[in-house]
Amino acid sequence: MNKRELYEVADGKVVRKRMECPKCGPGVFMAEHGDRVSCGKCGYTEFKKKV
């Protein structure tokens, strides 16, 4: 994945498309999997709620 795929420009401002890791802080994005999101740097994981 290219870094340009993680951002978009809306109304003249840069918007991040992915969730950032709450432990590592800004600039560290979490990978999206089918049932969870996880940080590749520290291993923090959040499971998605089933509907």
C-alpha angles and dihedrals in degrees: 000000000000121000090238089066091062094061138047135185116239123172090348094305131106113245124194114227098198133060116258123227111262091211100044096038135215118357097030109100127200121235116239117228129174097269104014149023119231140182116237092202104053103009096242110161134192120188119222118240116249116234 
